Amino acid sequence: MMVSVLADRVKNLGGENAFLVAAEARKLTDAGRIVYPFHLGDFGCSEPENIQNACDLAHKEGKTGYCNKSGIEPLKEAVAEYSGKRRNLTITPDMVSITAGGKPVIAFTLLALMNPGDRVCYPNPGYPIYESWINYLGGVPVPYSYKETSDGFKIDLEQLVDSIDREKPKVVVINNYQNPTASVLSPEEMQAIADICIMNNAFVLSDEAYEEIRYDNTPFRSIASLPGMQERTMILFSFSKTWAMTGERVGAGIGPKPEGPQSVIGHLNELNVNVYSCVNQSAQWAALEAITGNQDGARNILARLKASRDATYGALSNLRDVGVVVHLPPSTFYQWADVTEPMRRMGIADYDAFWKKVLSDTGVAFCPRSHFGKPLPGEERKYARFSFSGITPEDSVKGIEKLGEYLRRF
Ligand SMILES: Cc1ncc(COP(=O)(O)O)c(C=O)c1O
C-alpha cells in the first residue's frame, strides 16, 4: 500500500523547466546528435581568470571553514559600496546578506514577509521561481503581464497599477531587465510603480540580476533609488550574470536598514544559517575579486553576449516568412520570440508538444512561454524564449537556419 508521506504544500512547488529541456537535449547529444542550446540561461565560457585565481588562492590559504551567516565582512562592504554608488544610495554592510546565488533572496524575502493568504504581484511571463514560492507559501498569486509593441515588450502598467490598487498585495515583485522579455522600465513607469506601492504600503522585491547585461546606452536604474523606496525594497543582487559565475552560487539581498532586532535582512541572515550555515567561503573570496578586481572579464562577457544577441536576432528576423516575430532585446540574454504562426503551421496548440517536436526533429532546444508561469486566460499570442548566452554566434545562426528550413516544410 502506498503511504502518502508528503506535506500538502509539496504539490504547490513549481520549478525551472529549462532543466527539463536540458535533460531532453542531453539525450540527443548522448545519441550523437547536434543540439543548438537556446534553453538554459548559462554561459558557454567559464568565469574570468582573475576570479578563478582568487578562488584557488582562498583554498590554498585554507579559507574553507564556516564563516559569518551574513557573509564575509569584506564582501559585504564591497557589495554595499558598489551597489550604493550605482544606485545613488547609502548602503551599509549591515543592509547586505550574502546568499547562495541570487535565487534564495526570492524565497527568503517571501518567507520573511508572507503569511498564508497574502497577495503577491509578480511578472508573468517571468522567472518561474516567484510563482513557485508564492504558491508554496500559501499566498495568492496576482500576475501582471507585458505587452508587445513595435518597439519590444513593455510592462502592462495599467494592469499592474490596477492590481496593486485593487488587491492590496503585501509584496510586489519587479524584474527590471526582465527574464524572459528583456523589457526595460522607463523612468516614468518606474516612478508610477513606486508611487502605487508607497500609496498601498506594498513591499517591493526588486530582482536586479541582469543589472549589467544592458546593450544600449540607457543608464542603469533601480526602483530602490526613488524617494521613499529604499525603506520598502529588497534588491536581489547576483554575481551569476555579470561575471559568468552561475555555478559559484553567490548573490546578495540588499534590504532596508535594520532597525531593532527584527528586520527583513536579519531574517535573510537567519534563514542562511538555518538552511546552509553560510555561503561557500572560497566562492565569496572569488566574488570579492569579481566586484573589486579587474573588470576586463566582465567587459568581455558583455561583448560576447552582444555578438550572440546580434546573431540570434538577425537569424530569427530572417524567419519572418514563416511568421516568427522578434524585437532586438535591449537587455538580458534572452530573445522572446512570437511563434504563434509557426505553431499554427505545425498544427500544434500545446507548448510542450511544440518544444519537444522541434527539439527532436531539429536539435534546436528552447523554452516555451509555459515555462515562465502559468499562461494567463485570454492570451492569444504564443511565445518562446531563445537564450543566447550559451551558444556562439556561428552556432546560433546555424541552428536558427535549420529551424527555418524545418518550419518551411509545414
Ligand atoms: C530573473 C532572474 N532572477 C534571479 C535569477 C537567479 O540567478 P542566481 O541564483 O544564479 O543568482 C535568475 C537566473 O536565471 C533570473 O533569471
The ligand as an SDF file (V2000), in Angstrom:
LIG
                    3D

 16 16  0  0  0  0  0  0  0  0999 V2000
   15.3430   36.9890  -13.2750 C   0  0  0  0  0  0  0  0  0  0  0  0
   16.2810   36.1160  -12.5250 C   0  0  0  0  0  0  0  0  0  0  0  0
   16.4360   36.3130  -11.2240 N   0  0  0  0  0  0  0  0  0  0  0  0
   17.2610   35.5700  -10.4860 C   0  0  0  0  0  0  0  0  0  0  0  0
   17.9990   34.5700  -11.0600 C   0  0  0  0  0  0  0  0  0  0  0  0
   18.8720   33.7520  -10.1660 C   0  0  0  0  0  0  0  0  0  0  0  0
   20.1800   33.7480  -10.5140 O   0  0  0  0  0  0  0  0  0  0  0  0
   21.2980   33.2340   -9.4910 P   0  0  0  0  0  0  0  0  0  0  0  0
   20.6220   32.4520   -8.4160 O   0  0  0  0  0  0  0  0  0  0  0  0
   22.2080   32.3810  -10.3060 O   0  0  0  0  0  0  0  0  0  0  0  0
   21.9390   34.4550   -8.9450 O   0  0  0  0  0  0  0  0  0  0  0  0
   17.8780   34.3070  -12.4280 C   0  0  0  0  0  0  0  0  0  0  0  0
   18.6100   33.2170  -13.0730 C   0  0  0  0  0  0  0  0  0  0  0  0
   18.4490   32.8500  -14.1960 O   0  0  0  0  0  0  0  0  0  0  0  0
   16.9940   35.1130  -13.1840 C   0  0  0  0  0  0  0  0  0  0  0  0
   16.8190   34.9290  -14.4950 O   0  0  0  0  0  0  0  0  0  0  0  0
  1  2  1  0
  2  3  1  0
  2 15  2  0
  3  4  2  0
  4  5  1  0
  5  6  1  0
  5 12  2  0
  6  7  1  0
  7  8  1  0
  8  9  2  0
  8 10  1  0
  8 11  1  0
 12 13  1  0
 12 15  1  0
 13 14  2  0
 15 16  1  0
M  END
$$$$
